[in-house]
Each structure stands twice: as C-alpha cells, then as structure tokens.
Amino acid sequence: MDDFKGRLTKDGIRIHGSEDFAGMHRAGALAARILDDIAPMVVPGQTTEALDAAIEAMVTEAGATSATIGYRGYKHASCISVNHVVCHGIPGPKVLKEGDILNIDVTVIVEGWFGDTSRMYVAGKMGRKAERLIQVTHDALMKGIEAVRPGNTFGDIGYAIQSFVEAQRMSVVRDFCGHGLGQVFHAPPNVLHYGRPGTGPRLEEGMFFTIEPMVNLGRPETKVLADDWTAVTRDKSLSAQFEHSIGVTATGAEIFTLSPGGRFHPTWTE
C-alpha cells in the first residue's frame, strides 16, 4: 500500500499509506472521546450553546484545533441539529426539551489530520418513533460500512444504505453526502447515501472518507434556512444522522472514530 501513498486515482481520490492510518486514528479518537464526554450534559433544560462551549473547551484542552471554527465563516466547534434539523444546526440559546433528539457533529485537527464524527443523543426519555428512527439510521451507517472493501464501488455503499432505509418506510436525504478527508477537511469523493450497485468510483485500499447518512421519518426533501447553514426537513418530520470516518483496508474498513466508551448509540446508558 505504501508504494502508492499520495497517488490520486482517476477520480481524484487520494490513496494513503499505513502511517497515515495512525494519524487518522489519533484525530478520530479525540473527536469520538469528546462526543463521549459531552453525553452527560445532554439533558432537558440545557442549551445547545452551552454544549458547544463545553466541546470547544475540550478541543482546546486536548491541544487540538476545531476544524469548524472559521470554516466559511462558521463560529462554533460543533453543529447541533435538533429534531427536524437535518444537519448544520447552529448552537445557540435554544433550550432542550424532554424527548428532543439531536445530532452533535464534531471535527478536530490533530497533528494535521482531521477527525470527523457525529452521533445522536436524546434529552430525557426517547419517544418510540424517535427510537426507531435512530436505530434505523445507526444500522444504515453500519450497513454502508459493511459494503466497504476493495473492488466494491461507492454505489454499493449508497445502495446498501438506501435499500435498508426504504425497506423501513423511511427516506434517505439526498441533498448532503459524505466526503473524502485526511489532511484536508473535504476532498473527493462525494459519498452518496443512495445509489445503484456497481456504479461510481471503485474502492481501493488507502482511501479515507466519511459515511454519514441522514434519514427522515417523512419525505427526503430539505431546505436551508436564511442563516445559510441550518438544513431542515421540508415536511417538519424528525431526522437523524450518524457519521464515522473510515479508511479502506485490504479486507474491508477501519473505523477511525469508534467511541472509546461504547457510547456511539444513545441507548448506551440503558
């Protein structure tokens, strides 16, 4: 693999060497640990800006850098998307209510490498519809990761996610996608969460990218609010998202953003 380090495929996707995996593991582990550590703060009565302030303090304390502060003018160390917000929710004075579900998305830079991950949380007791949505979204991500191996295509990943979600009578958001990363925040390829088997670029050992399906209880359409960041479901239905950063190995996928405490799924406290 290292013989090909730094090579770009014909689709512009960078191939990384074995020591690059170590760098991504360090960055991914910090991002995942921060999401573990913020979990006890996600309670009714908490504000999303307080959660973000705590995340920023954790990034600073670790000697890392937030990838999102200053990115295209963004001012926060996280995106926090509540209920029908699909992604890119801006932290603010919003107070969490009993039963609110939220996605917290964090990207850190550690020694030049980007660790990007998000997961779902619940303030208080989780409703039955929300619980099912969260479970389906979590399982969809894992089915996408299971489709990662050299020789498969990005269309195989998208198909694995889409076919599973739609069989549960939910919808996959098509307006946003996963992305390549490494020593940059965003790079080729675009990782679609829908697609046809055998289509798109072919997976090769040494590729790094995120898989981050967004799943809606209702229809898939979204709209971006006037702040130019916050994306919401057009039909106001609940939305959920999980995200891992991964690397393609000789036999499958290596997840860089595994939860150190086993808290990736919001039912970990049960």
N, C-alpha and C positions, 0 to 999 in steps of 0.2 A: 504493500500500500504506500509506504513512504517514498517509493520511486516516483509516484505520481503526485506527491504533495505539491499543492499550488496550481495544479493543472486546472484549466477550465474546460468543461465539456462543451460540445457544440451548442448547448442551450445556455451557456454562460454560468453553469453551476460549478462552484469551486470544490475541488477534491482535497481533503485534509489528511495529514499524517497522524501517526499514533500519538505523538506528544501533544498534538492539538486536542485530542480527546481528553487528555488530562487537564488542559486549560479550561475546556468546556465543563468538565465535571466540577472544577473549583467554583466557577461562576454559577453554574446551575444549583450547586449545593447551597450556596449562600441565598439565592433567591428563594429556594424551597424552604430553607430554615426560617427566613423572615415570614413567609406565609404560615408556617407552623406557629411561630411566636405571636403573630397578631390574632390568632384564633380566639383566645380567651377574651379579647376586647370586643368581639362582635356580639353585642347584646342589645336588647331594646333600650332606647334612650341614648345610645351612643351616636355621635355624628360621624359622617364619613370624613370630614376634615381632620378630626381627631385621630382616626385610624391612619390617615395619610401622614400626619405629623409623626406618629409613632414609627411608621415604616421608614420615613426619611431619617429619623434618628438612628434606627437600626442599621441602615446603609452606611451612614457616617461613622458609627461606632465600629463597624467592621473594616473601616479603611477602604471601602469601595466607593463607587460613583453611581449615582442614579442615571440610567440611560434616558429617562423620560424628561427630567428637568432640563428645560431649554430646547427640547426637541420640537422643532417647528413652533416655537413659542409656548409650548406647554410648560406649566409651572409646578407640577406635582410629581411626587415619587411613585405614584400608583394611579391606575384607573380603577374606579369603583363603580360598578354598574348594578343598580338595584331594580329588582322586579322586571319591568318590561323594557329596561335599558339593555340593549344587546351587547354593546361594548363601548369603550372610550368614555365612560361616565366620569365626570369631573368631581373630585372631592369638594365638599362644601358644607354648609350648615345643616343639611338635611339630617333629621333625626330618624334613626332606625326604629321601626315599629315591630311589635310582636308578629312573627311569621314572615317578615321580609326575607327574601333571598337576595344574595348579592355575590357578584364575581369580583375578586380582587386580583389585579394583574400587575406584576412587578417585573421590571427588567433592571439588572445591575451589571456593572462593568467591573471585572476583577482581573487585574494584570492584562488588560486589553481584550479580554474575552467577555462576550455577552451571555448572560443567563436570563432567560425569558420564560415565565410560567404564570399560570393563573388557575384559580380553583374556586369552587362555590362554597359559600357559608350561609348559615341561617341564623337570624336573630330570634332567639327563643325557640318555640315549638314549630316544627315544619308541618305545613299542610300536606294533605295526601296528594293533590295534583302536583304541587311543587316537588314533593319527594320523588314521584315517578319521573317528572321531567329531569331532575338532577341525575337520577340513576341512569336513565336512557342516555343522557349527554355524556356522562362518565364512561359508560360502556361503549358508546360510539367512538370516543377517543381511543379506547383500548383496542377496538376492532380495527381502527385505522393503523395503529402502531403494529398490530399483528400482520398487516399486509406489507410491512416494510421489510424487504430483503433484496439483495442484488438480483437484477433481472426482471423484477416486477416494475410496474410503472406508477407514476403519480395518479393516473386514472384508476388504478387498482385501489389505492388508498381512498380516493374520493368515493368510489363505488361501495367499498366496504362500509363507510360511514353512512352514506345516503340510503342504501338499501336497508340497513338496520333501522335507522331512524324512521323512515317512511313506513316500515312494517309495524311500527309502534303508533302510527297515525299522528306523527309529529312532523315538523318540517325543518330542513337544514337551511340556514341563512346562506345566500349566495353572494351577498354584496361585500363580504370580507373573507379573508383567507389566511392560511399560514404562510410562512416565508422562510427563505434561507437566512442564516445568521452565522456568526463566528466571531471574527474580529471587527465585524460591522453589525449594525442593528437589523438592517433589512437588506436582503440580497436575493437574486434568483435562487430557487424557483418560487413562483406563486403556488402554494399548496392548497388546491381547491378541496372542499369537503363534499363534493359531489362529482360524478363523472362516470365514464364508461370503462370497463376493464380493457387493459391493453393499450390505452391511449396516453398521450403525454410523454414527457421525458422518461427515460429508463433509469431506475435507481442503480447507483454504484457505491461501492464501499468508499467511505470517507466523506460522503455528503452530510452536511449539518442543516437541519431545518426544524421549524415548529409545526406541530399539528394542533389545531385549536378550534374544534367545531363549536359553532353556536347553533343551538337548537331551540325552536319556538314551539310552544303548545298550540299556537294557531298557525297562521299563514307565514310564509318566509319573508315577506316584503318588509323592508326597513326604511326609515327616513332619518336624516341627520338634522339635528336642531340648529337654531340660529347661532349657537356658540361655535359651530363648525367642527365639533368633536363628538358630542353625545349622539349615539345612534340608538333609536328605539324601534320597537315593533309597530308597524302601521296600525295593526288591529288591537294594540294595547295588551296583547297576550303576554304571558310570562316567557322569559328567555333565560337560558343557562349556557354556560361555556366552561370547558376545561382545556388547559393547554400544557403540553410538555415540549421541551426542547430535546431533540434526539440526534443521534449520529447513526449512519448506516454502517454496519459491521459486515464481516464476511458471511455471517449466518442469519442476520436479522437487524434488530435495532437495539441501540444502547440508549437508555433514558438518562439524560443529564440532570433532570430536575425532580428526582424522586424525593418524597417527603421523608426527612430523617426520622420523624416521629410516627410515621404511618398515618398522617392526618390529611392526606390528599382528598379524601371523600368526607363530606360534612357529618356523616354519621359516626365518625371516629370516637366521639365522646360517649356513645351509647354502650 
